[in-house]
């Protein structure tokens, strides 16, 4: 019964999203890439292996910044209780599920329709109540949705207009709300590692998953965030060590993967 209620509620949201304004920053060619891989979201050895490997480091950064911003004790059982959180570009729910376990009220949104059933089924199997929706940031903002936290991870390099997309994300934040956004730097090293290495050498991702020309430098992202009306409070790098085969957070090395924390001024 509970699963039917969740499914009915999400179906309603999908219909509402489809009737919302046609203005969108979604790039159909980018959506198609991820729809083609949707069945593999929860396979740690599949096409999303890089995200599974990076996920513990992503979660450390996310939980630390949320706890810091809202004065939460991460040692408690549900430290994010009372916080409304949007995981935009949620994919199969790799970040939505741990946020729900920490007590947040989670809405997972994705413009790739095939991702949503995968995420819903996995959440139900895990006993988690997550509101997954086939929709966009623009549609949610147009509907007046507001959140304490927006997770915007590995999405901005796939949209048609980064400034319009980030402005929509800013409009989704309550005053004083926090957005965490990660992406990939644009330089020769990032091409060698994130494109040539990941796609052609390691074959972690299908060839063509990333377009190097759409990568965004930290300076460019900071300027875009400021233009969107946000205040950047931190920028850190995710660094992969091929010797230990592990990821870590760096305050200095932003050369490939990096993440920003920003707030909507009150």
C-alpha positions, 0 to 999 in steps of 0.5 A, a space after each residue: 500500500 505504501 509503495 502504491 501511495 508513493 508511486 501515485 504521488 510521484 506520478 502526479 508530480 510528473 504530470 504537473 512538471 510536464 505542464 509547467 513552463 516550457 523554459 528549461 536548461 535541459 540539454 536533450 543530448 545530455 539527458 539521453 546519455 544518462 538514460 541509456 545507462 540508467 539501469 546501472 546506477 546501483 552497480 558498483 562495477 558498472 558505468 557509474 563506478 567512478 561515482 561509487 568510488 567518489 561517493 564516500 568523499 562526496 558524502 563527507 563534504 556534504 554532511 560536514 557543510 550541512 552540519 556546519 551551516 545548520 548547527 547539526 551534530 553528526 553523531 546523532 541518529 538523524 542529524 538532518 531532521 527538519 531540513 528539506 533537501 533537493 537532490 537535483 540530477 539525482 540519478 539513481 539516488 546515490 546521494 538521496 538515500 544517505 541524506 534520507 537516512 540522516 533524517 532529511 526530507 528528500 526530494 530527488 529530481 532528474 530530467 532523465 525519465 528512466 532514472 526515476 523508476 530505478 531510484 524509486 524501486 531502490 528506495 522502496 527496497 531500502 525502506 526509505 521514503 524519498 519523493 522522486 520526481 521526473 522534473 527540472 530545476 526550472 519547473 520546481 522553481 516555477 512551482 514555488 518549491 523551496 529548500 534548506 539544501 540543494 545538492 547540485 552534484 555533477 550536473 552543471 557541466 551537462 546543461 544548456 545554459 549554466 547561468 540560467 540553471 544556477 539561477 533556478 537553483 538559487 531560486 529554490 533555496 530558502 534565504 540562508 539556504 545552502 547549495 553544494 555544487 560539484 563539477 569538473 575543471 577545464 584544463 589539459 589535465 582534466 581532459 587526460 583524466 576525466 575524458 581520455 582516461 576515464 572513457 578510453 583507458 579505464 573504460 569506466 564511462 561510455 565514450 562521449 559521456 563528457 564534453 571537455 568544452 563544457 567543463 567549467 573552471 573554478 573561477 568561472 563557476 564562482 562568477 556564475 554563482 555570484 551572478 546567480 545571486 549566491 555567496 560562495 563560502 568554500 571551494 575544495 577539490 576531490 583528488 584521486 590517488 592511483 597508488 592507493 586507489 582512493 579519493 580524498 578532499 583537498 583545499 588546494 588541488 582543484 585541477 580536475 574534480 571540485 566542489 563549491 559551497 554557497 549560500 543564498 543571502 538572507 
